């Protein structure tokens, strides 16, 4: 499974407007509901419950909030960047500017885990992170992801 199969330029927000963790989760959740379906409260609750267990700020200025929400019809990814770093309780203690949110129903659990792994591997690359943060438009951001997956 490729991330570009779960992501579209319409599911990318540059820049995200929120300036705190709770706001980022809510803004990305709204984007996911608007572009992939589901109920906002269900998505926010699923992601916040997961976040309460352990922050999904994985380090290097990246966070991958995720959860399983029954109202979302299929696994979907939304993402975005912020102009200024946001405190996100990341494991390395650093603030975050690059966000990927992954949400789907329970029946997509296997795909969910694979997509999380794929995202985590992709963003290990410092040059890729830099290119994503420099992308001026959602289409450019999507293009960077697509190129990275075929490389």
C-alpha positions as CSV (number, residue, x, y, z in Angstrom):
1,X,0.0,0.0,0.0
2,X,1.3,3.4,-1.0
3,X,0.6,6.6,1.1
4,X,-0.3,8.3,-2.1
5,X,-3.3,5.9,-2.3
6,X,-4.6,7.3,1.0
7,X,-3.6,10.9,0.5
8,X,-4.8,13.5,-2.1
9,X,-3.8,17.2,-2.4
10,X,-7.2,18.1,-1.0
11,X,-6.1,16.3,2.2
12,X,-3.1,18.5,2.7
13,X,-3.3,21.9,4.6
14,X,-0.5,24.4,4.1
15,X,-0.4,26.2,6.5
16,X,-2.3,24.8,9.4
17,X,-3.8,27.6,11.4
18,X,-3.7,26.1,14.9
19,X,-0.9,26.9,17.3
20,X,-1.4,24.2,20.0
21,X,-1.7,20.4,20.1
22,X,-5.4,20.3,20.8
23,X,-6.1,22.8,17.9
24,X,-3.9,20.8,15.5
25,X,-5.8,17.6,16.3
26,X,-9.1,19.3,15.8
27,X,-8.1,21.1,12.6
28,X,-6.7,17.9,11.0
29,X,-9.8,15.9,12.2
30,X,-12.0,18.5,10.5
31,X,-10.0,18.2,7.3
32,X,-10.2,14.4,7.4
33,X,-14.0,14.5,8.0
34,X,-14.5,17.0,5.2
35,X,-12.5,15.0,2.7
36,X,-12.9,11.4,3.7
37,X,-16.1,11.2,5.7
38,X,-16.9,10.4,9.3
39,X,-18.1,12.3,12.3
40,X,-15.9,15.0,13.8
41,X,-16.5,14.1,17.5
42,X,-15.7,10.4,16.7
43,X,-12.4,11.3,15.0
44,X,-11.3,13.8,17.6
45,X,-12.1,11.3,20.4
46,X,-10.3,8.5,18.7
47,X,-7.1,10.5,18.2
48,X,-7.2,12.2,21.6
49,X,-7.6,8.8,23.3
50,X,-4.6,7.4,21.5
51,X,-2.6,10.6,22.2
52,X,-3.4,10.2,26.0
53,X,-1.6,6.9,26.0
54,X,1.6,8.2,24.5
55,X,2.3,11.3,22.3
56,X,2.6,10.6,18.6
57,X,5.2,13.3,18.3
58,X,7.9,10.9,16.9
59,X,10.8,13.4,16.9
60,X,12.6,15.4,14.3
61,X,9.7,17.9,14.2
62,X,7.2,15.3,13.1
63,X,3.9,14.0,14.6
64,X,1.7,11.2,13.4
65,X,-1.5,11.5,15.4
66,X,-3.8,8.5,14.7
67,X,-6.7,6.5,15.8
68,X,-9.5,4.1,14.9
69,X,-12.9,5.7,14.4
70,X,-15.9,3.7,13.4
71,X,-17.6,6.6,11.6
72,X,-14.7,6.9,9.0
73,X,-15.6,4.7,6.0
74,X,-12.0,3.8,5.0
75,X,-8.4,4.4,6.2
76,X,-7.4,8.0,5.3
77,X,-4.4,10.3,5.8
78,X,-4.5,14.1,6.1
79,X,-1.4,16.2,6.7
80,X,-0.1,19.7,7.0
81,X,2.6,22.0,8.1
82,X,2.8,25.0,10.4
83,X,4.9,28.1,9.9
84,X,6.0,28.0,13.5
85,X,6.8,25.0,15.6
86,X,4.0,23.7,17.9
87,X,4.6,22.0,21.3
88,X,3.3,18.4,20.9
89,X,5.0,16.5,23.7
90,X,7.3,14.8,21.2
91,X,9.5,12.0,22.4
92,X,12.6,14.1,21.7
93,X,11.1,17.1,23.5
94,X,11.2,19.2,20.3
95,X,8.3,21.1,18.8
96,X,6.6,19.9,15.6
97,X,5.9,21.5,12.2
98,X,5.1,18.5,10.1
99,X,1.9,16.6,10.9
100,X,0.3,13.4,9.4
101,X,-3.0,12.2,10.8
102,X,-4.1,8.6,10.0
103,X,-7.6,7.5,10.9
104,X,-9.8,4.5,9.8
105,X,-12.3,2.0,11.1
106,X,-11.3,-1.1,13.1
107,X,-11.6,-3.3,10.0
108,X,-8.6,-1.5,8.5
109,X,-6.3,-2.2,11.5
110,X,-3.7,-4.1,9.4
111,X,-3.5,-1.3,6.8
112,X,-3.4,1.2,9.6
113,X,-0.3,-0.4,11.1
114,X,1.4,-0.7,7.6
115,X,0.7,2.9,6.8
116,X,2.1,4.1,10.2
117,X,5.2,2.2,9.5
118,X,5.5,3.6,6.0
119,X,5.1,7.1,7.2
120,X,7.6,6.7,10.0
121,X,10.2,5.3,7.5
122,X,9.6,8.1,5.0
123,X,10.0,10.9,7.5
124,X,13.3,9.6,8.8
125,X,14.9,11.3,5.8
126,X,16.0,14.8,6.8
127,X,16.0,15.9,3.1
128,X,12.5,14.6,2.7
129,X,11.3,16.5,5.8
130,X,12.9,19.6,4.5
131,X,11.2,19.3,1.1
132,X,7.8,18.7,2.7
133,X,8.2,21.7,4.9
134,X,9.3,23.8,1.9
135,X,6.4,22.7,-0.2
136,X,4.4,25.9,-1.0
137,X,1.1,24.2,-2.0
138,X,-0.8,21.0,-1.2
139,X,-0.1,19.7,-4.7
140,X,3.7,20.2,-4.2
141,X,3.5,18.4,-0.8
142,X,1.6,15.5,-2.4
143,X,4.2,15.4,-5.3
144,X,7.1,15.1,-2.8
145,X,5.3,12.2,-1.1
146,X,4.6,10.5,-4.5
147,X,8.3,10.9,-5.6
148,X,9.6,9.6,-2.3
149,X,7.5,6.4,-2.6
150,X,8.7,5.5,-6.1
151,X,12.4,6.3,-5.3
